[in-house]
Structures are given as structure tokens and as C-alpha cells.
Amino acid sequence: MEQVLEQIRDQQKDAWNKFSPGWKKWDELTMDFLQPMGDEIIRALHLKENDVVLDIAAGTGEPGLTIASKLKNGRVVITDLAEHMLEIALENAARRGIQNVETVACDVCELPFADNTFDAISCRFGFMFFPDMQLAANEMVRVLKPGGRMATSVWNVPEKNFWVTAIMGTINRNMELPPPPPDAPGMFRCAKDQLIAGLFEKAGLKNISQKEITGKLNCKTTDVYWNMMTEIGAPIVAALSKCDDAMKEKIKREVFEAVNQKYPSGDVMIESSALVIYGEK
């Protein structure tokens, strides 16, 4: 891997390890939010009870743990770049009594598995962070058995994801942040229609499909929304750390105004939209 890509990977690893306590704190809310996408990945994979499944960039364990709970005689290998996130995944597995899982901290671009190892691969919201997305797709296909199934989810366009734009849009309006390099990791990096499908096809997959899945971030209150986003969102925390208290308060006030204007009843359930892409080897 090129040196600049290795630097991006190392930055990602440090950030996810650093923010793992926030993800643990907000795990129930975030996993409820992301469940529709995980459910669609699971549906698309047509799991068999003795499948060996790889869940990539699983963070605190999903959808790998749910997959494991459905496999009577199978098992799941849950991977992530950040060891501290996988520690939370193992805690979640123990709490739920799920024993047919193991965790491996590794880089998706250098998977430590033999060719043709897995019956199915899941990857929920990982591609947007991978330094080299094509290399990641190639590696996944390499470790997938012939006839194996693979499914991933990525965020759809900003206009359909107010849960991100409410706060990041406000930050960008108030601060002169340097634009990220082209193709740098980011929330909407994979939103372009058929982009992931193209990576899948180039990696050698066939019978590729794409489906839009919607969800809701059930914050209930604007306070909960603000607290969660500023405790788990690395780009948000990084941006806010660069401004003084007065600017931080201005941004917070404008975010609250935007959310409260959209949800005047006070019941904050923010819409989201993702794409689930499936392919077969």
C-alpha cells in the first residue's frame, strides 16, 4: 500500500480506538439506527446454518453478532481496524450469550485469511473509510469462496441524510475548513449511484444488485442528538476543537434551531438513507 494510504489507515485506527468509549456509551441508540441496513445485508446474504461468515469493519459487533445468532452450526469472524472497538464487540457477544464468534483486528486491504475461506461477507458502512476501496473489494473477493455472497451498505446522498448534514452543514457554514483531498474517507464518499457496484464488478463479482434502505435515528430530543454526534463523530469533534467557545455555542444554537424547525413536535426521529449492494463470486 502507498505510504499516504498507510497514513490514512493509521489515522483511522487511532481515531476509532480513541472514540470507542463514545461508541460503547451510545451503542444501543446507534445499533437501533443502523439495524435496517444490517437486516437488509443479512436478508441479501441468504445465510445457511453452517456458513462461515466474515464481518468486516464491524466496530462494536454488528451485523456480525446478529448473523452469528442465526447460524446453528456456522461461525462468524468479526474484524475491525481498531482493537478497542472489538473489545466492545466481545463484551456484547458475551452479554448476549453468542459463542460462535471470534474477533481479528486487521486491515481490510491486507486480510490475514487464505483464499476461498468464507461462504459470505458482510460490511456495514466500512467502504467509506477504506483508503483504497478497490483493493479492499479485491481482498474481500479473494477470501470469498466460489459461489460465495457479499453485501455492503454505504450512505446515500447528503440530501437524504439530515442526521449528518444538520450538524456538519452548520459547521461548514461557520468555519473555513480545508476541503478534503479527492477520494479521502468521508460519509458520502460512496453515495454516487453504482459506484460500489462498479468496484464489485471490477473485483470479479456477478449478479450485482443495489437497493435503497431508509432508517430513522430515534434521538427523541435535540439534546440527545447533539450529545451523541459530538461524542462519536470524529470529523465533528475535530472541527469543533478548532473553534473558540463563542463559535462552538453559535454552531450548537444553529444546529438546535435546524433540528427543532424540522421536528417542531419535539419528537426527534431523523431520516436516513443508505444503499445496500450485493454480489456473488
Residue, then its C-alpha position, 0 to 999 in steps of 0.5 A: m500500500e502507498q505510504v499516504l494510504e498507510q497514513i490514512r489507515d493509521q489515522q483511522k485506527d487511532a481515531w476509532n480506538k480513541f472514540s470507542p468509549g463514545w461508541k460503547k456509551w451510545d451503542e444501543l441508540t446507534m445499533d437501533f439506527l443502523q439495524p435496517m441496513g444490517d437486516e437488509i445485508i443479512r436478508a441479501l446474504h441468504l445465510k445457511e446454518n453452517d456458513v462461515v461468515l466474515d464481518i468486516a469493519a464491524g466496530t462494536g459487533e454488528p451485523g456480525l453478532t446478529i448473523a452469528s445468532k442465526l447460524k446453528n452450526g456456522r461461525v462468524v469472524i468479526t474484524d475491525l481496524a481498531e482493537h478497542m472497538l472489538e473489545i466492545a464487540l466481545e463484551n456484547a457477544a458475551r452479554r448476549g450469550i453468542q459463542n460462535v464468534e471470534t474477533v481479528a483486528c486487521d486491515v481490510c486491504e491486507l486480510p490475514f485469511a487464505d483464499n476461498t475461506f468464507d461462504a459470505i461477507s458482510c460490511r456495514f458502512g466500512f467502504m467509506f473509510f477504506p483508503d483504497m476501496q478497490l483493493a479492499a473489494n479485491e481482498m474481500v473477493r479473494v477470501l470469498k469462496p466460489g459461489g460465495r455472497m457479499a453485501t455492503s451498505v454505504w450512505n446515500v446522498p447528503e440530501k437524504n441524510f439530515w442526521v449528518t448534514a444538520i450538524m456538519g452543514t452548520i459547521n461548514r457554514n461557520m468555519e473555513l475548513p480545508p476541503p478534503p483531498p479527492d477520494a479521502p474517507g468521508m460519509f458520502r464518499c460512496a453515495k454516487d449511484q453504482l459506484i460500489a457496484g462498479l468496484f464489485e464488478k471490477a473485483g470479479l463479482k456477478n449478479i450485482s444488485q443495489k437497493e435503497i434502505t431508509g432508517k430513522l435515528n430515534c434521538k427523541t430530543t435535540d439534546v440527545y442528538w447533539n450529545m451523541m454526534t459530538e461524542i462519536g463523530a470524529p470529523i465533528v469533534a475535530a472541527l469543533s476543537k478548532c473553534d473558540d467557545a463563542m463559535k462552538e455555542k453559535i454552531k450548537r444554537e444553529v444546529f438546535e434551531a435546524v433540528n427543532q424547525k424540522y421536528p417542531s413536535g419535539d419528537v426527534m426521529i431523523e431520516s436516513s438513507a443508505l444503499v445496500i449492494y450485493g454480489e456473488k463470486 
